[in-house]
Amino acid sequence: MAAEQSAHGGVQSVDRVLDLLELMADADGETSLSQLAAASGLPLPTIHRLVATLVRRGYVRRLPSRRYALGPRLVPLGETAGRALGASARPHLAGLVEALGETANLAMLDGEMVVYVAQVPSHHSMRMFTEVGRRVHMHSTGVGKAVLAQLTDEAVHTVVERAGLPRQTPRTITDLEDLSGELDAIREQGYAVDDGEQEVGVRCYAVPVPGAPTPAALSISGPDTRVDADAGGRVVPVLRDAAAALAASIGP
């Protein structure tokens, strides 16, 4: 067992398996053993042995092309983890609704999109509603831009290559250079704004969840008649406190 221990005190074989799964997730749908070897630095026989076990357990699929992709056994794990995270987040989102009066959301990176994993709606009759589980483009949403700002420039370019920059409203950013400038500003100020870029007449403020294992963001959204351009001064500090509290509750 001592030989299995990794440099940071974990189990080396478990670290290696998780690294391989993450590399497969980052690949464009499928990958080969040689590509996994090149990306991970592990010997090919080691990768072959680990992947064979994952295939046998259903966590990886061996394709007819002799390439590999993530397997169906991961689907219920992800769904269960998402529900558990949503349940953990709801008290923090409810606190945001009580403090700010608008709909509160938690979203996480999901491939080249973000997925909403929890929401508590506003008490107003006119309010924003996004179905939990909905996947949306990142460049046109507050939570999406707050997540994108946590990625490297190279990762942002990969997202744009895969998902594009489709126009949702006349205010949507559709140019990579403009998006890069917006992300630089978000990194500097620590929050993102969706000013009618996803839906006309809706404004959203979002902040990253610090230290989340997968890039995530908290937001509040509402009609721009209530959530105006000057709302950031009162909204952002409350969002930051909630994001820090959420991070502490789900952290290791």
N, C-alpha and C positions, 0 to 999 in steps of 0.2 A: 504493500500500500504506500510506503514511503516513496518508492520510485514513481508512483502514479501522481504524487502531489505536484501541483503546478507552482509557479514562482510566487503567486499571491495566496497560496494556502488552499486552493481548491483542488479538485480532482482533474488531472490533465486530460484524461479521455473524455470527460464530460465537456470540458472547455472545447476540445477539438470537435466533438459532435455538434455543439451549438454554433461554433464558427462555420462549419460546413452548411448547416441549415440556413444561417444568415447569408452566406455567399449564394446559396441557391435562391433565396428570396430576392437578393439584389440582381440576380441574372435575369435576362429578358425571357422568362418563361421556362427555360431549360438550360442545362449545362452538361459538360462532359467531365469525366474523372481527371483528364489532363488539365482542363481549365481550373478545376478545383485545386489541383496540386500546385499550379502556377500561382493562384491567388492566395493560397493558404501557406505555402512553403512546406507542406507536409509531404513525406514520401508517398509515392503512388500506392505501394502495397498497404500502407496504413489507411489511406483514403478508401481503397477498395474494401478493406475489412469493415471499416466503420459504416460505409454506405450500404454494404450488403446487409448489415444488421438493421439499418434504418428501413431498407426495402422490405425485409422480412416482417418488420413490425408495422408497416403501412405508413410510416412517416415520410417516405420518399418513394416515388414511382420510377421504375425503369421503363423507358419508352422503347418502342420498336426500333428507333434509330440508335439505340444503345446509349442514349443520353439520359439525363436524370432530371426530375422535377419534384417539387414538394408534393407530398402524398395526402390522401383524404383524412388520415387520422389526425392531422393538424387542425382540420376545420372545427370540430367540436371543442378542441382546446382553446382556439382563438375566440370562439363564441362565448365560452364559459368565462374566459379571462376578461372579455369585454363587458359582460354583464356584471362581473364582480367589481371591475373598475368603475362602471357606471354607478353601482350601488354605493361605493365609497365616495364618489364625487357628489352625489345628490345633496347631502347636507351643506356642502360648500356652495353649491349652485343655489340652493334655497336661501342661503345667507346673502348671496349677491342680489337675488330678487327682492328680498326684504329691504336691503340697503339702498338699492338703486332703482327698483321698481320696474325693471325690464327683464326680458327673457335671458336666461343664462345658459351657456353651452360649454361642453367639453368636447374637443375634437383631437384626433391623433393622426399621425402620418400612416397612410395605408398605400404602399407602392408609390405611384406618382400622383395620388390624390390624398385628401384628408377624409376621414370618416367621423361622423358625429357619434359619440359613444354615450352621451348623457345630456339631458336638457331638463330644466325646470322653467315652465312658462310664466310670463308676467301675469299679474292679476288684472291688467287692463283688458277691456273688451276688444280693443284694437291692439294686437300683439303679434310678434313674430313666432312662427312655428316651423321647426325643421324636424323631420322624422329621424329618430335615432336609428343608426345604421345607414343613413344616406351618405353617399360618397360624392364629393364635389371637387372641382378644380381649385387649386391653391392660389392662383394668381389673382382671383377675383373676390376672395373672401378674407375677412379679418383673421379668422383662425388659421386659414391657409397661409397667408403671408407671414403670420407670427411663427408658423412651423417652418416655412421656407427659409426664414431668416436665421434659423438654427442650423441650416445645412451649409456645406462648403459651396463655393462658386461652381465647382465641377459637378457636384450633386444637383445643384439648381439647373445647370445646363442639361443634365441628363433628364430631369423631370420635364423640362420644356420640350426636349426632343421627342419624348414619348407621348406627352399629353397635349402639347401645343399650348397656345394662348388664345382660346376661343373668346370672342366677344359676347358678353352677357347683357351689357347695357352700353349706352354711349360713353360711359365713364370707365369701362373696363380697360386695364392696361393690356395692350396687345403687342408690345415691343419689348424684346429681351433687354435692351439697354435701359429702357425706362424702368423695367421691373428690377434690374440690378441696382439702380439708383434708389428705388423705393426700399429695397431690402437693406441697403447700407444705412438709410435713415432709420429704419426700424431697429437695426442692431444698436445704433447710437442712442436712440431715445427709449428703447425697451418696450415699445408697444406698437401695434399695427392698427390701422383704421381702414374699414371698408366704407367708402363714402358713395353709396349708391352704385357700386361696381358689380354687385351680384344681383340686386333687385333695386329698381328705381324707387326712391323715397325711403330707403332703409339705410341706417348708419349703424356700424358695428365697431366696437373697440375690443381689442384682444391682446393678451399678454402670454408669453411662453410659460409653461409649467417647468420650473427649474429642476434639472437633474432627473427628469422623467426618463425611464429606460427607452422609450420610443418618443421622439419629439412630439409634444402635445401643446395645446393652448386652451386657455379659458377666454370666454368672451361674453359680452352683453350686447344685445341688439334690439333696436326698436325703430319706430317711425322717426324720420329726421326732424319732425316737428317737436318731438320730445327729447330725442338724443341729438342735440344740435352740435355745431362745429366747435363750440366752446365747452362741451361736456367733459373733455378729456381731463381737465384739472381735478374734477371731483370723482370721475369714474376710474381712472387708471390706478390711483393709490389703493382703492378698494379691491380692484382686480388683482393687483400684485400681492396684497395680503392674502387673498383667497387662494391664489396660485401657490404661494409659499406654504400655506396650511395644508393644501391638498398634497403637495410634494412630500411634506413631512409624514402625512398619513399613509401614503403608498410606497414610501421609500423603504430601502432594505433595513 
